[in-house]
């Protein structure tokens, strides 16, 4: 992710990290786990117990 586009400042790169991590773990399909995002493998990821 850090090299997908050039960043002028380290602070800009760091600011984009949380959004990229959310996409990677919650939306991007991973072939190693049957095309599901990693978050789908973790029960109660949001911390909501109902």
N, CA, C, O and CB atoms as a CASP TS submission, in Angstrom:
PFRMAT TS
TARGET T0000
AUTHOR 0000-0000-0000
METHOD Language model
MODEL 1
PARENT N/A
ATOM      1  N   UNK     1       0.816  -1.196   0.000  1.00  0.00           N
ATOM      2  CA  UNK     1       0.000   0.000   0.000  1.00  0.00           C
ATOM      3  C   UNK     1       0.857   1.256   0.000  1.00  0.00           C
ATOM      4  O   UNK     1       0.520   2.233  -0.668  1.00  0.00           O
ATOM      5  CB  UNK     1      -0.927   0.000   1.194  1.00  0.00           C
ATOM      6  N   UNK     2       1.940   1.244   0.726  1.00  0.00           N
ATOM      7  CA  UNK     2       2.761   2.447   0.860  1.00  0.00           C
ATOM      8  C   UNK     2       3.441   2.822  -0.448  1.00  0.00           C
ATOM      9  O   UNK     2       3.804   3.982  -0.643  1.00  0.00           O
ATOM     10  CB  UNK     2       3.806   2.248   1.941  1.00  0.00           C
ATOM     11  N   UNK     3       3.618   1.861  -1.346  1.00  0.00           N
ATOM     12  CA  UNK     3       4.311   2.143  -2.594  1.00  0.00           C
ATOM     13  C   UNK     3       3.365   2.195  -3.786  1.00  0.00           C
ATOM     14  O   UNK     3       3.815   2.355  -4.920  1.00  0.00           O
ATOM     15  CB  UNK     3       5.373   1.105  -2.835  1.00  0.00           C
ATOM     16  N   UNK     4       2.073   2.065  -3.552  1.00  0.00           N
ATOM     17  CA  UNK     4       1.107   2.099  -4.646  1.00  0.00           C
ATOM     18  C   UNK     4       1.030   3.483  -5.275  1.00  0.00           C
ATOM     19  O   UNK     4       0.709   3.621  -6.456  1.00  0.00           O
ATOM     20  CB  UNK     4      -0.270   1.675  -4.151  1.00  0.00           C
ATOM     21  N   UNK     5       1.319   4.488  -4.495  1.00  0.00           N
ATOM     22  CA  UNK     5       1.370   5.851  -5.018  1.00  0.00           C
ATOM     23  C   UNK     5       2.431   6.622  -4.247  1.00  0.00           C
ATOM     24  O   UNK     5       2.706   6.305  -3.090  1.00  0.00           O
ATOM     25  CB  UNK     5      -0.023   6.554  -4.911  1.00  0.00           C
ATOM     26  N   UNK     6       3.025   7.618  -4.865  1.00  0.00           N
ATOM     27  CA  UNK     6       4.065   8.378  -4.158  1.00  0.00           C
ATOM     28  C   UNK     6       3.458   9.321  -3.118  1.00  0.00           C
ATOM     29  O   UNK     6       2.440   9.965  -3.370  1.00  0.00           O
ATOM     30  CB  UNK     6       4.913   9.179  -5.159  1.00  0.00           C
ATOM     31  N   UNK     7       4.075   9.391  -1.985  1.00  0.00           N
ATOM     32  CA  UNK     7       3.668  10.308  -0.923  1.00  0.00           C
ATOM     33  C   UNK     7       4.733  11.385  -0.774  1.00  0.00           C
ATOM     34  O   UNK     7       5.930  11.097  -0.785  1.00  0.00           O
ATOM     35  CB  UNK     7       3.449   9.552   0.424  1.00  0.00           C
ATOM     36  N   UNK     8       4.291  12.608  -0.638  1.00  0.00           N
ATOM     37  CA  UNK     8       5.223  13.715  -0.456  1.00  0.00           C
ATOM     38  C   UNK     8       5.755  13.767   0.974  1.00  0.00           C
ATOM     39  O   UNK     8       6.893  14.169   1.215  1.00  0.00           O
ATOM     40  CB  UNK     8       4.550  15.036  -0.812  1.00  0.00           C
ATOM     41  N   UNK     9       4.912  13.353   1.914  1.00  0.00           N
ATOM     42  CA  UNK     9       5.307  13.428   3.323  1.00  0.00           C
ATOM     43  C   UNK     9       4.959  12.132   4.043  1.00  0.00           C
ATOM     44  O   UNK     9       3.976  11.469   3.711  1.00  0.00           O
ATOM     45  CB  UNK     9       4.625  14.623   4.018  1.00  0.00           C
ATOM     46  N   UNK    10       5.756  11.787   5.010  1.00  0.00           N
ATOM     47  CA  UNK    10       5.507  10.612   5.848  1.00  0.00           C
ATOM     48  C   UNK    10       4.170  10.739   6.565  1.00  0.00           C
ATOM     49  O   UNK    10       3.452   9.750   6.710  1.00  0.00           O
ATOM     50  CB  UNK    10       6.641  10.423   6.870  1.00  0.00           C
ATOM     51  N   UNK    11       3.832  11.922   7.008  1.00  0.00           N
ATOM     52  CA  UNK    11       2.561  12.135   7.714  1.00  0.00           C
ATOM     53  C   UNK    11       1.373  11.803   6.812  1.00  0.00           C
ATOM     54  O   UNK    11       0.369  11.272   7.287  1.00  0.00           O
ATOM     55  CB  UNK    11       2.457  13.592   8.209  1.00  0.00           C
ATOM     56  N   UNK    12       1.476  12.106   5.528  1.00  0.00           N
ATOM     57  CA  UNK    12       0.397  11.777   4.588  1.00  0.00           C
ATOM     58  C   UNK    12       0.254  10.268   4.435  1.00  0.00           C
ATOM     59  O   UNK    12      -0.857   9.737   4.418  1.00  0.00           O
ATOM     60  CB  UNK    12       0.658  12.425   3.216  1.00  0.00           C
ATOM     61  N   UNK    13       1.379   9.591   4.324  1.00  0.00           N
ATOM     62  CA  UNK    13       1.352   8.129   4.206  1.00  0.00           C
ATOM     63  C   UNK    13       0.738   7.519   5.458  1.00  0.00           C
ATOM     64  O   UNK    13      -0.099   6.621   5.368  1.00  0.00           O
ATOM     65  CB  UNK    13       2.778   7.567   3.975  1.00  0.00           C
ATOM     66  N   UNK    14       1.144   7.996   6.607  1.00  0.00           N
ATOM     67  CA  UNK    14       0.614   7.481   7.867  1.00  0.00           C
ATOM     68  C   UNK    14      -0.881   7.733   7.994  1.00  0.00           C
ATOM     69  O   UNK    14      -1.613   6.889   8.509  1.00  0.00           O
ATOM     70  CB  UNK    14       1.344   8.111   9.041  1.00  0.00           C
ATOM     71  N   UNK    15      -1.336   8.886   7.528  1.00  0.00           N
ATOM     72  CA  UNK    15      -2.759   9.226   7.603  1.00  0.00           C
ATOM     73  C   UNK    15      -3.607   8.285   6.750  1.00  0.00           C
ATOM     74  O   UNK    15      -4.758   8.017   7.093  1.00  0.00           O
ATOM     75  CB  UNK    15      -2.980  10.673   7.158  1.00  0.00           C
ATOM     76  N   UNK    16      -3.065   7.785   5.656  1.00  0.00           N
ATOM     77  CA  UNK    16      -3.807   6.871   4.781  1.00  0.00           C
ATOM     78  C   UNK    16      -3.813   5.430   5.277  1.00  0.00           C
ATOM     79  O   UNK    16      -4.608   4.617   4.805  1.00  0.00           O
ATOM     80  CB  UNK    16      -3.226   6.914   3.394  1.00  0.00           C
ATOM     81  N   UNK    17      -2.954   5.109   6.205  1.00  0.00           N
ATOM     82  CA  UNK    17      -2.802   3.718   6.645  1.00  0.00           C
ATOM     83  C   UNK    17      -4.076   3.142   7.242  1.00  0.00           C
ATOM     84  O   UNK    17      -4.449   2.024   6.888  1.00  0.00           O
ATOM     85  CB  UNK    17      -1.690   3.618   7.655  1.00  0.00           C
ATOM     86  N   UNK    18      -4.758   3.850   8.127  1.00  0.00           N
ATOM     87  CA  UNK    18      -5.931   3.274   8.786  1.00  0.00           C
ATOM     88  C   UNK    18      -7.033   2.939   7.784  1.00  0.00           C
ATOM     89  O   UNK    18      -7.683   1.901   7.909  1.00  0.00           O
ATOM     90  CB  UNK    18      -6.467   4.235   9.842  1.00  0.00           C
ATOM     91  N   UNK    19      -7.252   3.801   6.796  1.00  0.00           N
ATOM     92  CA  UNK    19      -8.258   3.509   5.775  1.00  0.00           C
ATOM     93  C   UNK    19      -7.895   2.297   4.941  1.00  0.00           C
ATOM     94  O   UNK    19      -8.756   1.484   4.607  1.00  0.00           O
ATOM     95  CB  UNK    19      -8.446   4.703   4.873  1.00  0.00           C
ATOM     96  N   UNK    20      -6.615   2.175   4.606  1.00  0.00           N
ATOM     97  CA  UNK    20      -6.159   1.025   3.829  1.00  0.00           C
ATOM     98  C   UNK    20      -6.297  -0.262   4.638  1.00  0.00           C
ATOM     99  O   UNK    20      -6.730  -1.285   4.107  1.00  0.00           O
ATOM    100  CB  UNK    20      -4.702   1.220   3.384  1.00  0.00           C
ATOM    101  N   UNK    21      -5.931  -0.218   5.913  1.00  0.00           N
ATOM    102  CA  UNK    21      -6.057  -1.409   6.758  1.00  0.00           C
ATOM    103  C   UNK    21      -7.509  -1.847   6.890  1.00  0.00           C
ATOM    104  O   UNK    21      -7.804  -3.042   6.873  1.00  0.00           O
ATOM    105  CB  UNK    21      -5.468  -1.145   8.142  1.00  0.00           C
ATOM    106  N   UNK    22      -8.415  -0.884   7.020  1.00  0.00           N
ATOM    107  CA  UNK    22      -9.837  -1.231   7.103  1.00  0.00           C
ATOM    108  C   UNK    22     -10.283  -1.924   5.815  1.00  0.00           C
ATOM    109  O   UNK    22     -10.940  -2.963   5.866  1.00  0.00           O
ATOM    110  CB  UNK    22     -10.698   0.036   7.363  1.00  0.00           C
ATOM    111  N   UNK    23      -9.932  -1.359   4.671  1.00  0.00           N
ATOM    112  CA  UNK    23     -10.287  -1.980   3.394  1.00  0.00           C
ATOM    113  C   UNK    23      -9.707  -3.388   3.297  1.00  0.00           C
ATOM    114  O   UNK    23     -10.413  -4.329   2.931  1.00  0.00           O
ATOM    115  CB  UNK    23      -9.790  -1.120   2.221  1.00  0.00           C
ATOM    116  N   UNK    24      -8.440  -3.533   3.618  1.00  0.00           N
ATOM    117  CA  UNK    24      -7.747  -4.814   3.491  1.00  0.00           C
ATOM    118  C   UNK    24      -8.383  -5.886   4.371  1.00  0.00           C
ATOM    119  O   UNK    24      -8.537  -7.027   3.936  1.00  0.00           O
ATOM    120  CB  UNK    24      -6.274  -4.653   3.851  1.00  0.00           C
ATOM    121  N   UNK    25      -8.746  -5.539   5.580  1.00  0.00           N
ATOM    122  CA  UNK    25      -9.263  -6.527   6.524  1.00  0.00           C
ATOM    123  C   UNK    25     -10.769  -6.736   6.457  1.00  0.00           C
ATOM    124  O   UNK    25     -11.252  -7.785   6.883  1.00  0.00           O
ATOM    125  CB  UNK    25      -8.895  -6.127   7.899  1.00  0.00           C
ATOM    126  N   UNK    26     -11.522  -5.780   5.942  1.00  0.00           N
ATOM    127  CA  UNK    26     -12.981  -5.880   5.963  1.00  0.00           C
ATOM    128  C   UNK    26     -13.625  -6.019   4.589  1.00  0.00           C
ATOM    129  O   UNK    26     -14.761  -6.482   4.496  1.00  0.00           O
ATOM    130  CB  UNK    26     -13.544  -4.686   6.637  1.00  0.00           C
ATOM    131  N   UNK    27     -12.936  -5.634   3.529  1.00  0.00           N
ATOM    132  CA  UNK    27     -13.580  -5.617   2.209  1.00  0.00           C
ATOM    133  C   UNK    27     -12.829  -6.390   1.137  1.00  0.00           C
ATOM    134  O   UNK    27     -13.458  -6.999   0.272  1.00  0.00           O
ATOM    135  CB  UNK    27     -13.747  -4.210   1.757  1.00  0.00           C
ATOM    136  N   UNK    28     -11.522  -6.383   1.170  1.00  0.00           N
ATOM    137  CA  UNK    28     -10.737  -7.043   0.124  1.00  0.00           C
ATOM    138  C   UNK    28     -10.869  -8.556   0.252  1.00  0.00           C
ATOM    139  O   UNK    28     -10.718  -9.111   1.340  1.00  0.00           O
ATOM    140  CB  UNK    28      -9.248  -6.624   0.205  1.00  0.00           C
ATOM    141  N   UNK    29     -11.148  -9.208  -0.851  1.00  0.00           N
ATOM    142  CA  UNK    29     -11.290 -10.669  -0.839  1.00  0.00           C
ATOM    143  C   UNK    29      -9.911 -11.315  -0.860  1.00  0.00           C
ATOM    144  O   UNK    29      -9.033 -10.897  -1.615  1.00  0.00           O
ATOM    145  CB  UNK    29     -12.139 -11.158  -2.049  1.00  0.00           C
ATOM    146  N   UNK    30      -9.726 -12.331  -0.034  1.00  0.00           N
ATOM    147  CA  UNK    30      -8.451 -13.037   0.064  1.00  0.00           C
ATOM    148  C   UNK    30      -8.643 -14.466  -0.426  1.00  0.00           C
ATOM    149  O   UNK    30      -9.472 -15.199   0.113  1.00  0.00           O
ATOM    150  CB  UNK    30      -7.907 -13.019   1.526  1.00  0.00           C
ATOM    151  N   UNK    31      -7.895 -14.862  -1.427  1.00  0.00           N
ATOM    152  CA  UNK    31      -8.073 -16.191  -2.003  1.00  0.00           C
ATOM    153  C   UNK    31      -7.691 -17.293  -1.028  1.00  0.00           C
ATOM    154  O   UNK    31      -8.228 -18.396  -1.118  1.00  0.00           O
ATOM    155  CB  UNK    31      -7.256 -16.324  -3.268  1.00  0.00           C
ATOM    156  N   UNK    32      -6.791 -17.030  -0.112  1.00  0.00           N
ATOM    157  CA  UNK    32      -6.351 -18.054   0.835  1.00  0.00           C
ATOM    158  C   UNK    32      -7.433 -18.482   1.812  1.00  0.00           C
ATOM    159  O   UNK    32      -7.326 -19.542   2.428  1.00  0.00           O
ATOM    160  CB  UNK    32      -5.169 -17.556   1.601  1.00  0.00           C
ATOM    161  N   UNK    33      -8.476 -17.670   1.961  1.00  0.00           N
ATOM    162  CA  UNK    33      -9.568 -18.031   2.874  1.00  0.00           C
ATOM    163  C   UNK    33     -10.904 -18.030   2.131  1.00  0.00           C
ATOM    164  O   UNK    33     -11.926 -17.562   2.634  1.00  0.00           O
ATOM    165  CB  UNK    33      -9.621 -17.052   4.077  1.00  0.00           C
ATOM    166  N   UNK    34     -10.853 -18.565   0.934  1.00  0.00           N
ATOM    167  CA  UNK    34     -12.072 -18.778   0.162  1.00  0.00           C
ATOM    168  C   UNK    34     -12.715 -17.521  -0.393  1.00  0.00           C
ATOM    169  O   UNK    34     -13.927 -17.494  -0.610  1.00  0.00           O
ATOM    170  CB  UNK    34     -13.050 -19.474   0.996  1.00  0.00           C
ATOM    171  N   UNK    35     -11.935 -16.487  -0.624  1.00  0.00           N
ATOM    172  CA  UNK    35     -12.487 -15.269  -1.195  1.00  0.00           C
ATOM    173  C   UNK    35     -13.156 -14.355  -0.191  1.00  0.00           C
ATOM    174  O   UNK    35     -13.859 -13.422  -0.578  1.00  0.00           O
ATOM    175  CB  UNK    35     -13.455 -15.617  -2.243  1.00  0.00           C
ATOM    176  N   UNK    36     -12.950 -14.607   1.086  1.00  0.00           N
ATOM    177  CA  UNK    36     -13.556 -13.783   2.132  1.00  0.00           C
ATOM    178  C   UNK    36     -12.520 -12.832   2.720  1.00  0.00           C
ATOM    179  O   UNK    36     -11.325 -13.125   2.700  1.00  0.00           O
ATOM    180  CB  UNK    36     -14.163 -14.668   3.240  1.00  0.00           C
ATOM    181  N   UNK    37     -12.970 -11.699   3.243  1.00  0.00           N
ATOM    182  CA  UNK    37     -12.027 -10.815   3.921  1.00  0.00           C
ATOM    183  C   UNK    37     -11.644 -11.396   5.283  1.00  0.00           C
ATOM    184  O   UNK    37     -12.429 -12.144   5.867  1.00  0.00           O
ATOM    185  CB  UNK    37     -12.630  -9.401   4.088  1.00  0.00           C
ATOM    186  N   UNK    38     -10.468 -11.074   5.796  1.00  0.00           N
ATOM    187  CA  UNK    38     -10.026 -11.630   7.076  1.00  0.00           C
ATOM    188  C   UNK    38     -11.005 -11.368   8.220  1.00  0.00           C
ATOM    189  O   UNK    38     -11.165 -12.221   9.094  1.00  0.00           O
ATOM    190  CB  UNK    38      -8.680 -11.061   7.434  1.00  0.00           C
ATOM    191  N   UNK    39     -11.653 -10.224   8.232  1.00  0.00           N
ATOM    192  CA  UNK    39     -12.567  -9.899   9.331  1.00  0.00           C
ATOM    193  C   UNK    39     -13.719 -10.890   9.423  1.00  0.00           C
ATOM    194  O   UNK    39     -14.298 -11.062  10.496  1.00  0.00           O
ATOM    195  CB  UNK    39     -13.114  -8.490   9.159  1.00  0.00           C
ATOM    196  N   UNK    40     -14.060 -11.542   8.320  1.00  0.00           N
ATOM    197  CA  UNK    40     -15.164 -12.501   8.355  1.00  0.00           C
ATOM    198  C   UNK    40     -14.797 -13.764   9.132  1.00  0.00           C
ATOM    199  O   UNK    40     -15.675 -14.555   9.476  1.00  0.00           O
ATOM    200  CB  UNK    40     -15.581 -12.869   6.938  1.00  0.00           C
ATOM    201  N   UNK    41     -13.518 -13.957   9.407  1.00  0.00           N
ATOM    202  CA  UNK    41     -13.056 -15.153  10.116  1.00  0.00           C
ATOM    203  C   UNK    41     -12.994 -14.951  11.626  1.00  0.00           C
ATOM    204  O   UNK    41     -12.755 -15.903  12.368  1.00  0.00           O
ATOM    205  CB  UNK    41     -11.693 -15.561   9.606  1.00  0.00           C
ATOM    206  N   UNK    42     -13.207 -13.722  12.083  1.00  0.00           N
ATOM    207  CA  UNK    42     -13.065 -13.412  13.505  1.00  0.00           C
ATOM    208  C   UNK    42     -14.448 -13.181  14.106  1.00  0.00           C
ATOM    209  O   UNK    42     -15.124 -12.223  13.730  1.00  0.00           O
ATOM    210  CB  UNK    42     -12.154 -12.166  13.719  1.00  0.00           C
ATOM    211  N   UNK    43     -14.882 -14.032  15.027  1.00  0.00           N
ATOM    212  CA  UNK    43     -16.195 -13.826  15.637  1.00  0.00           C
ATOM    213  C   UNK    43     -16.184 -12.586  16.538  1.00  0.00           C
ATOM    214  O   UNK    43     -15.203 -12.324  17.234  1.00  0.00           O
ATOM    215  CB  UNK    43     -16.615 -15.074  16.447  1.00  0.00           C
ATOM    216  N   UNK    44     -17.263 -11.841  16.517  1.00  0.00           N
ATOM    217  CA  UNK    44     -17.460 -10.667  17.372  1.00  0.00           C
ATOM    218  C   UNK    44     -16.335  -9.648  17.227  1.00  0.00           C
ATOM    219  O   UNK    44     -15.866  -9.092  18.221  1.00  0.00           O
ATOM    220  CB  UNK    44     -17.573 -11.096  18.823  1.00  0.00           C
ATOM    221  N   UNK    45     -15.909  -9.405  16.010  1.00  0.00           N
ATOM    222  CA  UNK    45     -14.813  -8.471  15.758  1.00  0.00           C
ATOM    223  C   UNK    45     -15.119  -7.069  16.262  1.00  0.00           C
ATOM    224  O   UNK    45     -14.224  -6.379  16.749  1.00  0.00           O
ATOM    225  CB  UNK    45     -14.504  -8.423  14.281  1.00  0.00           C
ATOM    226  N   UNK    46     -16.352  -6.645  16.153  1.00  0.00           N
ATOM    227  CA  UNK    46     -16.707  -5.289  16.562  1.00  0.00           C
ATOM    228  C   UNK    46     -16.762  -5.127  18.074  1.00  0.00           C
ATOM    229  O   UNK    46     -16.827  -4.003  18.570  1.00  0.00           O
ATOM    230  CB  UNK    46     -18.035  -4.906  15.967  1.00  0.00           C
ATOM    231  N   UNK    47     -16.738  -6.230  18.811  1.00  0.00           N
ATOM    232  CA  UNK    47     -16.818  -6.152  20.265  1.00  0.00           C
ATOM    233  C   UNK    47     -18.232  -6.030  20.779  1.00  0.00           C
ATOM    234  O   UNK    47     -18.443  -5.781  21.966  1.00  0.00           O
ATOM    235  CB  UNK    47     -16.018  -4.999  20.755  1.00  0.00           C
ATOM    236  N   UNK    48     -19.196  -6.200  19.909  1.00  0.00           N
ATOM    237  CA  UNK    48     -20.598  -6.119  20.299  1.00  0.00           C
ATOM    238  C   UNK    48     -21.078  -7.494  20.731  1.00  0.00           C
ATOM    239  O   UNK    48     -21.107  -8.420  19.921  1.00  0.00           O
ATOM    240  CB  UNK    48     -21.469  -5.573  19.142  1.00  0.00           C
ATOM    241  N   UNK    49     -21.441  -7.636  21.951  1.00  0.00           N
ATOM    242  CA  UNK    49     -22.001  -8.902  22.441  1.00  0.00           C
ATOM    243  C   UNK    49     -23.502  -8.755  22.549  1.00  0.00           C
ATOM    244  O   UNK    49     -24.003  -7.919  23.302  1.00  0.00           O
ATOM    245  CB  UNK    49     -21.385  -9.308  23.817  1.00  0.00           C
ATOM    246  N   UNK    50     -24.211  -9.564  21.800  1.00  0.00           N
ATOM    247  CA  UNK    50     -25.669  -9.475  21.867  1.00  0.00           C
ATOM    248  C   UNK    50     -26.265 -10.835  22.080  1.00  0.00           C
ATOM    249  O   UNK    50     -27.486 -10.967  22.164  1.00  0.00           O
ATOM    250  CB  UNK    50     -26.239  -8.847  20.604  1.00  0.00           C
TER
END
